């Protein structure tokens, strides 16, 4: 799936940008943002370009990445503006990024062909010419022993692709558009990618799949570090998908020390909130399906639940109303430590959008991805090998940790339902990727999934395939499995926090 887990120059640049923004924030004093002008020269040194045709273009792109990483809007290319324009406003910890969350840096976009059938130069100019025979529009002709497609006639049906015995006829598609399950990517007047923000649900799959690194989301690294440096204690709420994300050196036992060195007061596992979310969804399912609702959909993936409610309004009430693990964990931390701030550390771009909703702003103050935190570790020059191993038994269940892998949420809820009503048989349907989720909702709407618990995940493999992850998806799945095996409690209903669930829901 895509480029996840393959180390590319795009990851390099992103990490350097995040590290520089983190460094800027850790050393920030009133009026010291002028250094923003120098950062592009540190990231892209010298006068010969490394990645693109010109070192000036590389630096210009880095400047926009830097602005997005600070939560600032992109500058208008047609007018002169210093890179730090508006930056002083963004240094306050209260500042949420300005929408839109997902942005295309236009001059980094390759203007990829948007669904075009082409014949490569490996065409053997065969005698049979099956491609020409099957073309319904006579769009294929042979010149100098090679087949050519007249693009003005081609209807992109792909019949020629199916019959070419050399397999040299290809469909060229934009990687970002292919990855977008919302069909939210169109072309602007210069043929560059453009996001229809009305359709976008901020899953971030386009940015994880753009091989030119032209798409980026906004970050709150700067603001989060400002909060860490203030008098207010900031807690790191770490998503279960964190397992193995930072490589072999940063083991689970070392995570706590690592985050404390970044300046966080302590680390709390979001898997605890996953347990509470499970108990809630199980109770709702038993009470409502099939008497009040034909089926129930899981609530934890914001991109999936926004898509389902928006595109299937008549079934919107079938998506669980349970608070997500992130929100429940944030509430729990704030109940235990009044006046603190909470940073959710996760794999997901859509969680940034979820946290900025008016109803949730008070529960979660910042959302950072694993990739962004990697930049913070670099800025603080934290050597993982020197960290202390602290074996803290997880207070979350194995099922709670499983939330980060496709199928894990449904599995946790089913185990919980069985505990309450052992004779009840629960049918499960699950989908990963918004295209597949949409098909699943169509079947549900048609009445084919009555009585089912349905699980939607916007990313391949579940949260471990999120836009802010660093590891290969199969490797991440193995790491989550290891943690699940180590958990002392098996199921969500064994959580010691279930008694305060009603308090957290108020």
Secondary structure as UniProt FT lines:
FT   TURN            2..5
FT   HELIX           9..26
FT   TURN            30..31
FT   HELIX           32..35
FT   HELIX           36..43
FT   HELIX           55..69
FT   TURN            70..71
FT   TURN            77..78
FT   TURN            83..86
FT   HELIX           87..91
FT   TURN            93..94
FT   STRAND          102..104
FT   HELIX           106..108
FT   STRAND          116..119
FT   TURN            121..122
FT   HELIX           130..134
FT   TURN            136..137
FT   STRAND          140..143
FT   TURN            144..145
FT   STRAND          146..149
FT   TURN            151..153
FT   HELIX           159..163
FT   TURN            165..166
FT   STRAND          169..172
FT   HELIX           175..179
FT   TURN            181..182
FT   STRAND          185..187
FT   TURN            189..190
FT   STRAND          193..195
FT   TURN            197..199
FT   HELIX           205..209
FT   TURN            211..212
FT   STRAND          215..217
FT   HELIX           221..229
FT   STRAND          234..238
FT   HELIX           240..242
FT   TURN            243..246
FT   HELIX           252..254
FT   HELIX           255..262
FT   STRAND          266..269
FT   HELIX           270..288
FT   TURN            290..292
FT   STRAND          296..297
FT   HELIX           302..311
FT   HELIX           313..318
FT   HELIX           325..336
FT   TURN            338..339
FT   STRAND          341..346
FT   HELIX           350..355
FT   TURN            358..363
FT   STRAND          366..369
FT   HELIX           370..379
FT   TURN            380..381
FT   HELIX           384..386
FT   HELIX           398..401
FT   HELIX           402..404
FT   TURN            406..407
FT   HELIX           408..420
FT   TURN            422..423
FT   STRAND          427..432
FT   HELIX           434..445
FT   TURN            446..451
FT   STRAND          452..457
FT   TURN            460..461
FT   HELIX           463..465
FT   TURN            467..468
FT   HELIX           473..486
FT   HELIX           492..494
FT   TURN            496..497
FT   HELIX           498..500
FT   HELIX           501..505
//
